């Protein structure tokens, strides 16, 4: 087969994916950028309404929006708790579940089960645990915080961070389990010959061998964290207390859907995308150099 024909066949096979990307990623992103420069709002299908061009006014208002700054601070707190905890726990659990331990299949299934469980069901369980009269407070008694976890300005976002970490563990453990199959056994044998114990082999062989996957986990968990919506929407009544669990995506929903200011909501989405790209670039630079 000629090179040109082979290239044509390759393009033919990736064409469905390219169409999917164009329809569900490139077009919505471009449309959101376009909306952000207009006083845009949703209207009934077929209705002809005027949506004036306002240039950068949405972005200027966004820079002065104290609520938006609060949401960025909230999501940075979330990422500061969620991402390191996710990496450490999934790396350790992945290495442990890769070893030949009794009940290995049971534990692998147990860690993956929360990931495939509906978010609403998971939130209901955590609400039962952390509401004012929940199980955690009954166990802690006088040691429980006052006000309670989900109405406490300090603890509310931390509890949500722990919830998302627990729910996503199974997916990231699966990534590490797959990557562990590619770490050469000879490296562990060489480390053992050099006198390395269990921790030494883990630190000097497993951790460096999984660095590409660790980078992937860090970036994915950052992106997923930046898109936080369901948990604060259901657990803290839309971002309470005093907006301390309000995420940028939840704020975007409130402005775009509840307040019918879709142009401003689009500006929030575009700004959030840029911030996430910058954070991911810094993470990649730091981890690759490390």
Backbone as CSV, one residue per row, in Angstrom:
resi,resn,N_x,N_y,N_z,CA_x,CA_y,CA_z,C_x,C_y,C_z
1,UNK,0.849,-1.202,0.000,0.000,0.000,0.000,0.882,1.249,0.000
2,UNK,0.564,2.165,-0.915,1.340,3.385,-0.977,1.173,4.201,0.305
3,UNK,2.180,5.091,0.534,2.150,5.920,1.738,0.922,6.816,1.754
4,UNK,0.580,7.418,0.597,-0.579,8.294,0.533,-1.866,7.563,0.841
5,UNK,-2.020,6.364,0.282,-3.226,5.573,0.538,-3.305,5.162,1.996
6,UNK,-2.160,4.784,2.590,-2.145,4.402,3.999,-2.533,5.581,4.884
7,UNK,-2.050,6.768,4.508,-2.399,7.958,5.280,-3.898,8.244,5.174
8,UNK,-4.465,8.057,3.970,-5.903,8.270,3.780,-6.717,7.305,4.637
9,UNK,-6.300,6.062,4.696,-6.999,5.068,5.519,-6.924,5.459,6.993
10,UNK,-5.758,5.966,7.414,-5.618,6.394,8.806,-6.558,7.533,9.142
11,UNK,-6.644,8.523,8.241,-7.576,9.642,8.455,-9.019,9.155,8.483
12,UNK,-9.333,8.154,7.644,-10.692,7.615,7.598,-11.075,6.995,8.943
13,UNK,-10.149,6.307,9.566,-10.452,5.642,10.835,-10.583,6.631,11.990
14,UNK,-9.858,7.752,11.932,-9.969,8.720,13.024,-11.039,9.770,12.752
15,UNK,-11.662,9.705,11.557,-12.671,10.699,11.204,-13.829,10.768,12.206
16,UNK,-14.396,9.641,12.659,-15.495,9.746,13.639,-15.091,10.491,14.906
17,UNK,-13.865,10.255,15.368,-13.411,10.943,16.574,-13.208,12.433,16.308
18,UNK,-12.698,12.775,15.125,-12.520,14.183,14.775,-13.872,14.898,14.695
19,UNK,-14.868,14.218,14.145,-16.213,14.803,14.091,-16.759,15.012,15.499
20,UNK,-16.547,14.020,16.356,-16.987,14.135,17.750,-16.324,15.330,18.432
21,UNK,-15.012,15.475,18.248,-14.293,16.605,18.851,-14.813,17.936,18.323
22,UNK,-15.069,17.994,17.015,-15.536,19.247,16.423,-16.916,19.631,16.945
23,UNK,-17.812,18.644,17.070,-19.190,18.934,17.470,-19.332,19.194,18.960
24,UNK,-18.604,18.437,19.768,-18.837,18.483,21.204,-17.730,19.160,22.004
25,UNK,-16.661,19.599,21.353,-15.592,20.303,22.053,-15.248,21.622,21.362
26,UNK,-14.830,21.552,20.115,-14.375,22.764,19.436,-15.517,23.762,19.234
27,UNK,-16.667,23.295,18.736,-17.773,24.213,18.495,-18.312,24.828,19.790
28,UNK,-18.599,24.041,20.854,-19.069,24.677,22.093,-18.069,25.659,22.684
29,UNK,-16.772,25.317,22.611,-15.764,26.223,23.151,-15.730,27.529,22.355
30,UNK,-15.737,27.421,21.031,-15.745,28.625,20.213,-17.001,29.456,20.414
31,UNK,-18.136,28.792,20.569,-19.394,29.504,20.786,-19.386,30.210,22.137
32,UNK,-18.798,29.562,23.150,-18.711,30.188,24.477,-17.846,31.446,24.423
33,UNK,-16.725,31.369,23.699,-15.875,32.561,23.557,-16.656,33.676,22.862
34,UNK,-17.395,33.327,21.817,-18.192,34.326,21.101,-19.252,34.932,22.013
35,UNK,-19.952,34.105,22.791,-20.988,34.589,23.707,-20.431,35.581,24.717
36,UNK,-19.196,35.348,25.145,-18.634,36.165,26.216,-18.426,37.626,25.804
37,UNK,-18.478,37.905,24.493,-18.315,39.283,24.017,-19.662,39.976,23.754
38,UNK,-20.751,39.297,24.128,-22.073,39.846,23.866,-22.892,39.878,25.163
39,UNK,-23.897,40.714,25.160,-24.892,40.679,26.232,-25.898,39.587,25.861
40,UNK,-25.439,38.362,26.063,-26.157,37.204,25.530,-27.107,36.638,26.581
41,UNK,-28.270,36.231,26.118,-29.223,35.533,26.984,-30.007,34.562,26.116
42,UNK,-30.543,33.531,26.750,-31.275,32.505,26.017,-32.703,32.969,25.764
43,UNK,-33.218,32.630,24.579,-34.582,32.991,24.206,-35.290,31.756,23.656
44,UNK,-36.586,31.883,23.462,-37.373,30.773,22.929,-36.897,30.427,21.520
45,UNK,-36.938,29.146,21.150,-36.510,28.754,19.796,-37.275,29.525,18.728
46,UNK,-36.541,30.057,17.780,-37.153,30.806,16.692,-37.360,32.281,16.981
47,UNK,-37.217,32.700,18.226,-37.416,34.107,18.574,-36.231,34.937,18.090
48,UNK,-36.512,36.100,17.568,-35.467,37.016,17.105,-35.302,38.111,18.158
49,UNK,-34.158,38.111,18.838,-33.909,39.088,19.896,-32.561,39.742,19.649
50,UNK,-32.423,40.938,20.171,-31.164,41.662,20.010,-30.219,41.315,21.143
51,UNK,-29.006,40.924,20.781,-27.960,40.625,21.763,-26.764,41.513,21.417
52,UNK,-26.677,42.692,21.991,-25.657,43.676,21.577,-24.240,43.224,21.904
53,UNK,-23.336,43.610,21.029,-21.910,43.370,21.247,-21.392,44.349,22.306
54,UNK,-20.716,43.812,23.350,-20.228,44.668,24.435,-18.726,44.523,24.627
55,UNK,-18.043,43.813,23.741,-16.591,43.701,23.821,-16.127,42.998,25.084
56,UNK,-15.228,43.636,25.802,-14.619,43.028,26.984,-15.337,43.384,28.287
57,UNK,-16.538,43.921,28.185,-17.219,44.379,29.395,-17.474,43.245,30.387
58,UNK,-17.839,42.059,29.876,-18.057,40.917,30.778,-16.786,40.567,31.543
59,UNK,-15.652,40.638,30.859,-14.382,40.316,31.508,-13.968,41.404,32.502
60,UNK,-14.256,42.656,32.174,-13.963,43.739,33.122,-14.821,43.588,34.382
61,UNK,-16.076,43.268,34.195,-16.946,43.051,35.361,-16.494,41.846,36.172
62,UNK,-15.967,40.848,35.469,-15.511,39.639,36.155,-14.314,39.936,37.054
63,UNK,-13.410,40.789,36.591,-12.244,41.141,37.392,-12.641,41.887,38.662
64,UNK,-13.776,42.566,38.643,-14.246,43.309,39.814,-15.248,42.518,40.651
65,UNK,-15.532,41.297,40.238,-16.563,40.480,40.886,-15.964,39.759,42.096
66,UNK,-16.346,40.189,43.283,-15.807,39.580,44.504,-16.250,38.135,44.646
67,UNK,-17.464,37.826,44.210,-17.950,36.447,44.307,-17.109,35.522,43.445
68,UNK,-16.744,35.976,42.242,-15.901,35.139,41.384,-14.538,34.902,42.020
69,UNK,-13.962,35.938,42.620,-12.684,35.750,43.306,-12.822,34.746,44.451
70,UNK,-13.959,34.787,45.127,-14.204,33.818,46.200,-14.248,32.397,45.648
71,UNK,-14.896,32.221,44.495,-14.984,30.873,43.910,-13.611,30.353,43.506
72,UNK,-12.746,31.229,42.998,-11.394,30.799,42.636,-10.624,30.383,43.892
73,UNK,-10.759,31.164,44.964,-10.115,30.783,46.219,-10.642,29.464,46.737
74,UNK,-11.954,29.250,46.625,-12.548,27.985,47.077,-11.986,26.798,46.311
75,UNK,-11.883,26.955,44.991,-11.428,25.823,44.190,-9.939,25.570,44.400
76,UNK,-9.171,26.608,44.728,-7.757,26.399,45.051,-7.613,25.621,46.359
77,UNK,-8.480,25.917,47.335,-8.488,25.133,48.571,-8.836,23.679,48.265
78,UNK,-9.847,23.490,47.424,-10.251,22.135,47.043,-9.090,21.378,46.402
79,UNK,-8.422,22.016,45.437,-7.323,21.363,44.734,-6.155,21.085,45.678
80,UNK,-5.893,22.014,46.606,-4.781,21.835,47.554,-5.011,20.630,48.456
81,UNK,-6.265,20.309,48.742,-6.571,19.129,49.558,-6.701,17.888,48.685
82,UNK,-7.447,18.014,47.604,-7.822,16.856,46.794,-6.663,16.256,46.006
83,UNK,-5.881,17.088,45.320,-4.875,16.559,44.402,-3.745,15.818,45.131
84,UNK,-3.078,16.416,46.150,-2.036,15.644,46.837,-2.571,14.375,47.495
85,UNK,-3.756,14.468,48.102,-4.342,13.299,48.755,-4.658,12.211,47.741
86,UNK,-5.170,12.614,46.595,-5.480,11.647,45.536,-4.227,10.937,45.055
87,UNK,-3.165,11.699,44.807,-1.931,11.100,44.291,-1.335,10.126,45.308
88,UNK,-1.234,10.554,46.561,-0.608,9.711,47.586,-1.422,8.439,47.810
89,UNK,-2.727,8.586,48.009,-3.566,7.423,48.310,-3.620,6.447,47.138
90,UNK,-3.819,6.960,45.937,-3.935,6.046,44.805,-2.614,5.373,44.466
91,UNK,-1.504,6.071,44.655,-0.204,5.452,44.419,0.054,4.324,45.409
92,UNK,-0.212,4.575,46.680,0.002,3.554,47.704,-0.969,2.387,47.520
93,UNK,-2.239,2.695,47.290,-3.228,1.635,47.112,-2.955,0.837,45.843
94,UNK,-2.557,1.524,44.766,-2.249,0.815,43.536,-1.103,-0.167,43.724
95,UNK,-0.053,0.273,44.423,1.076,-0.622,44.683,0.657,-1.786,45.577
96,UNK,-0.180,-1.500,46.586,-0.628,-2.565,47.496,-1.526,-3.567,46.776
97,UNK,-2.445,-3.077,45.951,-3.368,-3.973,45.252,-2.692,-4.719,44.118
98,UNK,-1.522,-4.256,43.691,-0.778,-4.965,42.660,-0.033,-6.171,43.234
99,UNK,0.194,-6.148,44.544,0.860,-7.277,45.196,-0.115,-8.436,45.347
100,UNK,0.425,-9.608,45.530,-0.416,-10.800,45.692,-0.852,-10.887,47.159
101,UNK,-2.041,-10.330,47.417,-2.588,-10.304,48.764,-3.884,-11.093,48.798
102,UNK,-4.230,-11.661,49.958,-5.523,-12.351,50.073,-6.674,-11.379,49.828
103,UNK,-7.687,-11.819,49.107,-8.843,-10.968,48.835,-8.561,-9.845,47.867
104,UNK,-7.584,-10.017,46.982,-7.177,-8.952,46.075,-8.332,-8.492,45.190
105,UNK,-9.081,-9.432,44.620,-10.193,-9.081,43.733,-11.275,-8.301,44.486
106,UNK,-11.535,-8.703,45.739,-12.551,-8.015,46.537,-12.155,-6.555,46.777
107,UNK,-10.902,-6.316,47.154,-10.461,-4.956,47.445,-10.418,-4.096,46.181
108,UNK,-10.008,-4.693,45.060,-10.004,-3.923,43.808,-11.420,-3.477,43.445
109,UNK,-12.378,-4.363,43.603,-13.768,-4.011,43.315,-14.291,-2.971,44.300
110,UNK,-13.931,-3.110,45.566,-14.421,-2.193,46.598,-13.961,-0.768,46.338
111,UNK,-12.724,-0.588,45.935,-12.214,0.764,45.696,-12.795,1.371,44.424
112,UNK,-13.179,0.519,43.461,-13.715,1.041,42.213,-15.222,1.316,42.303
113,UNK,-15.912,0.671,43.241,-17.366,0.785,43.335,-17.873,2.213,43.508
114,UNK,-17.261,3.044,44.387,-17.771,4.420,44.514,-17.694,5.219,43.217
115,UNK,-16.703,4.930,42.388,-16.541,5.688,41.146,-17.708,5.460,40.189
116,UNK,-18.250,4.238,40.167,-19.337,3.925,39.239,-20.706,4.124,39.884
117,UNK,-20.720,4.546,41.142,-21.984,4.807,41.827,-22.445,6.223,41.497
118,UNK,-23.740,6.403,41.344,-24.296,7.719,41.013,-23.901,8.741,42.071
119,UNK,-23.509,9.936,41.612,-23.052,10.984,42.530,-24.124,11.358,43.547
120,UNK,-25.389,11.343,43.128,-26.468,11.704,44.050,-26.532,10.720,45.214
121,UNK,-26.338,9.432,44.920,-26.363,8.427,45.979,-25.179,8.608,46.933
122,UNK,-24.007,8.887,46.369,-22.819,9.096,47.199,-23.001,10.328,48.083
123,UNK,-23.541,11.402,47.520,-23.779,12.624,48.293,-24.767,12.364,49.419
124,UNK,-25.782,11.539,49.160,-26.756,11.207,50.203,-26.087,10.497,51.370
125,UNK,-25.159,9.592,51.069,-24.442,8.879,52.131,-23.592,9.837,52.945
126,UNK,-22.872,10.732,52.269,-22.011,11.682,52.994,-22.838,12.701,53.769
127,UNK,-24.015,13.027,53.255,-24.900,13.892,54.018,-25.333,13.228,55.313
128,UNK,-25.634,11.937,55.231,-25.996,11.186,56.438,-24.839,11.179,57.436
129,UNK,-23.618,11.151,56.934,-22.453,11.112,57.824,-22.156,12.470,58.451
130,UNK,-22.294,13.565,57.674,-21.752,14.857,58.117,-22.792,15.937,58.399
131,UNK,-24.066,15.663,58.239,-25.056,16.652,58.666,-25.006,16.831,60.175
132,UNK,-25.686,17.853,60.663,-25.590,18.195,62.086,-25.864,17.043,63.025
133,UNK,-26.860,16.198,62.697,-27.177,15.041,63.547,-26.674,13.752,62.914
134,UNK,-25.638,13.873,62.066,-25.121,12.715,61.344,-24.295,11.786,62.206
135,UNK,-23.896,10.681,61.592,-23.174,9.625,62.308,-21.845,10.123,62.856
136,UNK,-21.114,10.923,62.084,-19.798,11.397,62.530,-19.933,12.229,63.794
137,UNK,-20.902,13.129,63.838,-21.090,13.963,65.033,-21.531,13.142,66.233
138,UNK,-22.328,12.121,65.992,-22.752,11.268,67.110,-21.569,10.497,67.680
139,UNK,-20.627,10.121,66.820,-19.439,9.403,67.300,-18.499,10.353,68.036
140,UNK,-18.302,11.542,67.475,-17.361,12.499,68.073,-17.913,13.156,69.339
141,UNK,-19.214,13.304,69.408,-19.808,13.927,70.591,-19.355,15.376,70.736
142,UNK,-18.762,15.681,71.877,-18.319,17.043,72.164,-17.147,17.499,71.328
143,UNK,-16.473,16.581,70.635,-15.338,16.946,69.781,-15.774,17.420,68.403
144,UNK,-17.042,17.270,68.082,-17.533,17.693,66.770,-17.470,19.215,66.657
145,UNK,-17.162,19.729,65.466,-17.061,21.193,65.294,-18.423,21.862,65.441
146,UNK,-18.393,23.090,65.839,-19.610,23.892,65.998,-19.407,25.241,65.299
147,UNK,-20.202,25.589,64.283,-21.294,24.802,63.697,-20.793,23.559,62.978
148,UNK,-21.724,22.704,62.592,-21.365,21.395,62.054,-20.621,21.505,60.722
149,UNK,-20.114,20.362,60.268,-19.194,20.276,59.139,-19.650,21.047,57.911
150,UNK,-20.846,20.780,57.418,-21.295,21.319,56.137,-21.861,22.726,56.221
151,UNK,-21.968,23.266,57.418,-22.349,24.676,57.586,-21.236,25.440,58.287
152,UNK,-20.046,24.854,58.291,-18.883,25.457,58.912,-18.000,26.050,57.808
153,UNK,-17.681,27.320,57.915,-16.935,27.993,56.849,-15.560,27.377,56.603
154,UNK,-14.957,26.799,57.644,-13.633,26.198,57.484,-13.727,24.768,56.965
155,UNK,-14.641,23.969,57.501,-14.666,22.535,57.232,-15.473,22.137,55.998
156,UNK,-16.404,22.978,55.548,-17.322,22.554,54.488,-16.577,22.145,53.215
157,UNK,-15.667,22.982,52.720,-14.947,22.651,51.497,-13.997,21.477,51.694
158,UNK,-13.433,21.344,52.880,-12.545,20.204,53.150,-13.326,18.898,53.099
159,UNK,-14.534,18.884,53.666,-15.368,17.683,53.619,-15.705,17.333,52.173
160,UNK,-16.038,18.335,51.371,-16.330,18.081,49.956,-15.092,17.562,49.233
161,UNK,-13.918,18.088,49.561,-12.672,17.598,48.961,-12.445,16.128,49.293
162,UNK,-12.714,15.753,50.541,-12.550,14.354,50.942,-13.556,13.456,50.231
163,UNK,-14.774,13.957,50.064,-15.799,13.191,49.355,-15.371,12.910,47.918
164,UNK,-14.931,13.927,47.207,-14.531,13.742,45.809,-13.296,12.847,45.723
165,UNK,-12.370,12.997,46.653,-11.183,12.134,46.675,-11.598,10.682,46.812
166,UNK,-12.484,10.398,47.776,-12.941,9.020,48.008,-13.664,8.474,46.786
167,UNK,-14.514,9.293,46.170,-15.297,8.813,45.029,-14.413,8.510,43.818
168,UNK,-13.362,9.299,43.603,-12.531,9.141,42.412,-11.388,8.145,42.592
169,UNK,-11.182,7.643,43.813,-10.026,6.785,44.068,-9.946,5.609,43.102
170,UNK,-11.075,4.919,42.896,-11.050,3.708,42.086,-10.540,3.941,40.677
171,UNK,-10.913,5.063,40.077,-10.484,5.349,38.704,-8.969,5.533,38.641
172,UNK,-8.420,6.318,39.562,-6.980,6.578,39.537,-6.178,5.354,39.965
173,UNK,-6.719,4.562,40.888,-6.058,3.302,41.250,-5.959,2.405,40.026
174,UNK,-7.005,2.393,39.212,-6.991,1.589,37.991,-5.878,2.035,37.049
175,UNK,-5.666,3.347,36.935,-4.578,3.854,36.096,-3.226,3.378,36.613
176,UNK,-3.046,3.459,37.928,-1.772,3.025,38.501,-1.578,1.519,38.359
177,UNK,-2.653,0.748,38.529,-2.534,-0.705,38.367,-2.097,-1.058,36.950
178,UNK,-2.658,-0.369,35.962,-2.260,-0.628,34.579,-0.796,-0.252,34.355
179,UNK,-0.371,0.885,34.924,1.015,1.334,34.720,2.009,0.434,35.438
180,UNK,1.608,-0.129,36.568,2.520,-0.992,37.325,2.912,-2.248,36.547
181,UNK,2.074,-2.663,35.600,2.416,-3.848,34.811,3.603,-3.584,33.889
182,UNK,3.893,-2.305,33.649,4.982,-1.962,32.731,6.292,-1.637,33.444
183,UNK,6.287,-1.668,34.776,7.539,-1.458,35.511,8.323,-2.771,35.491
184,UNK,9.518,-2.797,34.907,10.268,-4.063,34.769,10.543,-4.723,36.122
185,UNK,10.283,-6.015,36.211,10.549,-6.758,37.445,12.044,-6.768,37.762
186,UNK,12.879,-6.658,36.729,14.331,-6.694,36.952,14.781,-5.542,37.846
187,UNK,14.082,-4.411,37.762,14.456,-3.278,38.598,14.224,-3.590,40.073
188,UNK,13.119,-4.267,40.367,12.859,-4.658,41.755,13.890,-5.680,42.228
189,UNK,14.246,-6.605,41.349,15.246,-7.621,41.715,16.599,-6.972,41.953
190,UNK,16.974,-5.983,41.110,18.248,-5.302,41.298,18.250,-4.509,42.599
191,UNK,17.141,-3.864,42.906,17.047,-3.107,44.154,17.138,-4.041,45.356
192,UNK,16.531,-5.212,45.231,16.585,-6.175,46.334,18.003,-6.688,46.544
193,UNK,18.724,-6.901,45.446,20.124,-7.333,45.544,20.958,-6.260,46.236
194,UNK,20.615,-4.991,45.995,21.341,-3.881,46.612,20.940,-3.663,48.069
195,UNK,20.028,-4.489,48.570,19.656,-4.398,49.981,18.430,-3.560,50.265
196,UNK,17.684,-3.165,49.235,16.488,-2.345,49.455,15.365,-3.198,50.035
197,UNK,14.689,-2.635,51.025,13.530,-3.300,51.592,12.265,-2.925,50.836
198,UNK,11.127,-3.193,51.453,9.850,-2.907,50.797,9.693,-1.422,50.496
199,UNK,9.981,-0.575,51.496,9.855,0.867,51.270,10.895,1.358,50.274
200,UNK,12.105,0.827,50.346,13.160,1.239,49.424,12.802,0.930,47.983
201,UNK,12.244,-0.255,47.737,11.829,-0.607,46.374,10.674,0.279,45.908
202,UNK,9.764,0.571,46.828,8.632,1.430,46.467,9.119,2.832,46.104
203,UNK,10.008,3.389,46.937,10.437,4.777,46.745,11.386,4.933,45.566
204,UNK,12.275,3.946,45.365,13.320,4.082,44.353,12.985,3.427,43.016
205,UNK,11.977,2.559,42.978,11.616,1.892,41.730,10.185,2.238,41.316
206,UNK,9.236,2.021,42.228,7.824,2.228,41.868,7.514,3.691,41.578
207,UNK,7.901,4.569,42.493,7.553,5.984,42.329,8.162,6.574,41.058
208,UNK,9.477,6.399,40.793,10.013,6.936,39.519,9.403,6.262,38.286
209,UNK,9.121,4.963,38.378,8.560,4.250,37.240,7.161,4.704,36.878
210,UNK,6.454,5.285,37.846,5.076,5.715,37.614,4.955,7.228,37.424
211,UNK,6.071,7.902,37.214,6.023,9.363,37.109,5.097,9.844,35.986
212,UNK,5.123,9.240,34.772,4.193,9.711,33.731,2.727,9.586,34.150
213,UNK,2.384,8.499,34.835,1.005,8.315,35.282,0.683,9.298,36.400
214,UNK,1.644,9.568,37.257,1.423,10.552,38.318,1.124,11.922,37.726
215,UNK,1.850,12.284,36.679,1.565,13.551,35.995,0.147,13.555,35.450
216,UNK,-0.262,12.431,34.847,-1.622,12.327,34.314,-2.658,12.453,35.423
217,UNK,-2.437,11.786,36.551,-3.377,11.839,37.674,-3.475,13.262,38.223
218,UNK,-2.353,13.934,38.349,-2.351,15.307,38.868,-3.165,16.223,37.950
219,UNK,-2.936,16.126,36.641,-3.640,17.009,35.707,-5.122,16.668,35.639
220,UNK,-5.452,15.372,35.592,-6.862,14.977,35.531,-7.617,15.396,36.788
221,UNK,-7.019,15.168,37.953,-7.705,15.539,39.192,-7.849,17.051,39.317
222,UNK,-6.897,17.804,38.772,-7.027,19.265,38.762,-8.180,19.705,37.872
223,UNK,-8.273,19.118,36.687,-9.352,19.481,35.758,-10.708,19.103,36.341
224,UNK,-10.809,17.895,36.896,-12.077,17.458,37.489,-12.437,18.336,38.681
225,UNK,-11.430,18.707,39.482,-11.691,19.577,40.624,-12.166,20.953,40.201
226,UNK,-11.590,21.475,39.115,-12.003,22.794,38.637,-13.432,22.793,38.128
227,UNK,-13.947,21.612,37.768,-15.324,21.479,37.288,-16.280,21.023,38.384
228,UNK,-15.905,21.232,39.619,-16.740,20.813,40.749,-18.123,21.465,40.669
229,UNK,-19.164,20.655,40.770,-20.522,21.190,40.702,-21.505,20.410,41.586
230,UNK,-21.620,19.106,41.344,-22.687,18.320,41.965,-22.618,18.346,43.483
231,UNK,-21.418,18.159,44.035,-21.297,18.009,45.491,-21.705,19.275,46.248
232,UNK,-21.171,20.463,45.914,-21.640,21.655,46.639,-23.090,21.994,46.325
233,UNK,-23.538,21.695,45.121,-24.927,21.990,44.755,-25.904,21.210,45.636
234,UNK,-25.570,19.957,45.935,-26.472,19.111,46.709,-26.187,19.146,48.212
235,UNK,-24.905,19.201,48.575,-24.549,19.074,49.994,-24.690,20.373,50.772
236,UNK,-24.384,21.489,50.142,-24.335,22.757,50.883,-25.326,23.780,50.333
237,UNK,-26.381,23.267,49.709,-27.473,24.130,49.254,-26.991,25.210,48.286
238,UNK,-26.123,24.805,47.367,-25.703,25.729,46.326,-24.532,26.612,46.668
239,UNK,-23.618,26.136,47.510,-22.388,26.889,47.756,-22.214,27.472,49.127
240,UNK,-23.134,27.213,50.054,-22.979,27.736,51.405,-21.912,26.989,52.177
241,UNK,-21.584,27.443,53.366,-22.082,28.657,54.024,-21.311,29.910,53.548
242,UNK,-22.007,30.982,53.354,-21.448,32.275,52.936,-20.540,32.095,51.714
243,UNK,-20.989,31.303,50.739,-20.273,31.067,49.472,-18.934,30.363,49.652
244,UNK,-18.696,29.720,50.776,-17.397,29.107,51.012,-17.215,27.775,50.290
245,UNK,-18.296,27.228,49.712,-18.156,26.042,48.861,-18.653,26.319,47.447
246,UNK,-18.858,27.578,47.124,-19.306,27.949,45.783,-18.152,27.778,44.799
247,UNK,-18.334,26.934,43.807,-17.297,26.697,42.808,-17.547,27.572,41.587
248,UNK,-16.525,27.796,40.748,-16.733,28.615,39.541,-17.807,28.058,38.622
249,UNK,-17.864,26.726,38.477,-18.869,26.129,37.591,-20.268,26.305,38.174
250,UNK,-20.403,26.155,39.480,-21.694,26.384,40.114,-22.110,27.853,39.990
251,UNK,-21.170,28.761,40.147,-21.451,30.185,39.977,-21.838,30.483,38.529
252,UNK,-21.162,29.825,37.593,-21.496,29.985,36.181,-22.937,29.526,35.919
253,UNK,-23.340,28.434,36.535,-24.721,27.950,36.405,-25.712,28.962,36.997
254,UNK,-25.382,29.507,38.141,-26.286,30.465,38.772,-26.461,31.710,37.914
255,UNK,-25.343,32.222,37.358,-25.434,33.440,36.541,-26.069,33.163,35.177
256,UNK,-25.715,32.040,34.566,-26.183,31.783,33.215,-27.593,31.242,33.133
257,UNK,-27.963,30.350,34.059,-29.276,29.701,34.010,-30.263,30.377,34.944
258,UNK,-29.894,30.521,36.207,-30.832,31.073,37.176,-31.045,32.577,36.983
259,UNK,-29.990,33.304,36.592,-30.108,34.756,36.424,-30.140,35.184,34.952
260,UNK,-30.135,34.215,34.044,-30.284,34.464,32.595,-29.245,35.435,32.045
261,UNK,-28.008,35.352,32.546,-26.921,36.202,32.057,-25.868,35.289,31.425
262,UNK,-26.231,34.722,30.263,-25.391,33.703,29.641,-24.058,34.263,29.159
263,UNK,-24.017,35.518,28.721,-22.761,36.104,28.273,-21.752,36.191,29.403
264,UNK,-22.217,36.604,30.568,-21.322,36.688,31.729,-20.884,35.297,32.154
265,UNK,-21.808,34.338,32.111,-21.462,32.955,32.455,-20.412,32.401,31.494
266,UNK,-20.537,32.748,30.213,-19.540,32.306,29.241,-18.171,32.893,29.554
267,UNK,-18.133,34.153,29.990,-16.860,34.776,30.376,-16.251,34.044,31.571
268,UNK,-17.090,33.620,32.512,-16.589,32.835,33.648,-15.967,31.535,33.148
269,UNK,-16.669,30.849,32.223,-16.156,29.578,31.713,-14.844,29.732,30.967
270,UNK,-14.737,30.760,30.129,-13.502,30.976,29.368,-12.350,31.307,30.314
271,UNK,-12.613,32.172,31.297,-11.565,32.541,32.262,-11.121,31.331,33.068
272,UNK,-12.084,30.512,33.504,-11.740,29.301,34.251,-10.894,28.362,33.406
273,UNK,-11.209,28.218,32.123,-10.428,27.346,31.240,-8.985,27.814,31.137
274,UNK,-8.796,29.111,31.023,-7.438,29.662,30.934,-6.675,29.405,32.233
275,UNK,-7.339,29.616,33.368,-6.687,29.385,34.660,-6.279,27.921,34.813
276,UNK,-7.177,27.010,34.429,-6.876,25.573,34.536,-5.712,25.199,33.629
277,UNK,-5.680,25.746,32.413,-4.561,25.465,31.508,-3.235,25.944,32.093
278,UNK,-3.236,27.115,32.703,-2.006,27.638,33.302,-1.555,26.775,34.475
279,UNK,-2.519,26.377,35.335,-2.175,25.531,36.483,-1.639,24.187,36.002
280,UNK,-2.282,23.593,34.996,-1.819,22.313,34.465,-0.426,22.433,33.853
281,UNK,-0.149,23.555,33.184,1.178,23.762,32.598,2.241,23.857,33.686
282,UNK,1.927,24.561,34.774,2.880,24.664,35.892,3.106,23.291,36.517
283,UNK,2.036,22.522,36.708,2.167,21.186,37.277,3.034,20.295,36.393
284,UNK,2.800,20.354,35.096,3.593,19.530,34.183,5.054,19.924,34.220
285,UNK,5.314,21.225,34.210,6.700,21.715,34.246,7.390,21.234,35.521
286,UNK,6.691,21.374,36.677,7.286,21.013,37.957,7.547,19.514,38.050
287,UNK,6.591,18.695,37.620,6.744,17.249,37.754,7.750,16.689,36.766
288,UNK,7.783,17.233,35.559,8.761,16.739,34.593,10.181,17.115,34.975
289,UNK,10.336,18.305,35.522,11.674,18.693,36.008,12.045,17.888,37.247
290,UNK,11.022,17.586,38.089,11.304,16.827,39.298,11.705,15.406,39.004
